[in-house]
Amino acid sequence: YTFFPGTPKWPSSNLDLTYAFFPGNQLTDSVKAIFSRAFDRWAAVTPLTFTETASFSSADLKIGFFSGDHGDGEPFDGQMGTLAHAFSPTNGHFHLDGDENWVLDGDSSSLTSSSTSAIDLESVAVHEIGHLLGLGHSSVEESIMFPTISSGSKKIVLASDDIQGIQVLYGGNPNSNSSSTTTTGEERGTSDSG
Amino acid sequence: HFFPNITSIPPSFLPNATTGAWNAFHNFAGCHPGEKVDGLAKLKQYFNRFGYIPNSPSNFSDDFDDALESALKEYQLNFNLNTSGVLDESTLQQIVRPRCGVADIINGTSTMNSGKAASLTTGHFHTVGH
């Protein structure tokens, strides 16, 4: 695991974070539920909590789907290529490429020819939330914070590398009996990048 | 575009297999330092985009120069590939894979494998230069 330069993190006075979706996207509840599950994975191993709020402007974490140049100097490039980006604490912005074919359940067991352009939304969400919280990229291929993902694959379970990294920043979940969770091959998918 | 599962993506939404953002990089297979290949500048832009080539010039050349070789080796190290400095097939397969837009190297601070090596030497090991 790695951190951003300077090791930015959310201050101990603000570990109960709010998140909101860009209103212009008009996301369905099923899409929002994907992000909720992704947040839950990080909350399970840290003292952080994540609560959705309707106020986009005042939310700590702001999630939106955009295409091409969307004003932050990091334009998206259409299908495939870069999928999303998120900023280090305490910026809070999390942008996804609106041109991708986002799959709400990118279960690799249903791989077909169409999977060549299918990106599992939850896998990317879990990864980008890691950035929002202060993690950089990892060389551990099994980790969530490895930079690449193969189309048609699903990787959503935090690896020990991810958990160790985030707990260096925030400590473990005080309400959990275990400070870490185990990873399972079943949920890890068949990504050839891990 | 949201789909409940992979099989629900209609054919009209599928990209041409050759038009992926970085698929053209496959044409550089086997390229090595000293060569000049049309389009290699775009690969340099890729490495600049993700932090492997700092201080981007106004335009990159198509030369496989020292900067590209250095970037390639650092990329191969970070992605657990053979650090040959050559654009081999396994490296290209990793390069064209869809990825996060956050750079691997930020403000010159190398992360991932290369960064870990540096932190280990400063934290717990004493080294002697020869």
Interface residues (C-beta under 8 A of the other chain):
Chain A: T2 F4 P5 T28 S30 V31 E74 F76 D77 G78 Q79 M80 G81 T82 L83 A84 H85 A86 G98 D99 E100 N101 W102 V103 L104 D105 G106 D107 S110 L111 T112 S113 S114 S115 T116 S117 A118 I119 L121 V124 H127 E128 H131 G136 H137 S138 S139 E141 P147 T148 I149 S150 S151 G152 S193
Chain B: H1 F2 F3 P4 N5 I6 T7 I9 P11 F13 L14 P15 A17 G20 A21 W22 F50 N78 F79 N80 Q94 R97 P98 R99 C100 G101 V102 D104 I106 N107 T109 T111 M112 N113 G115 K116
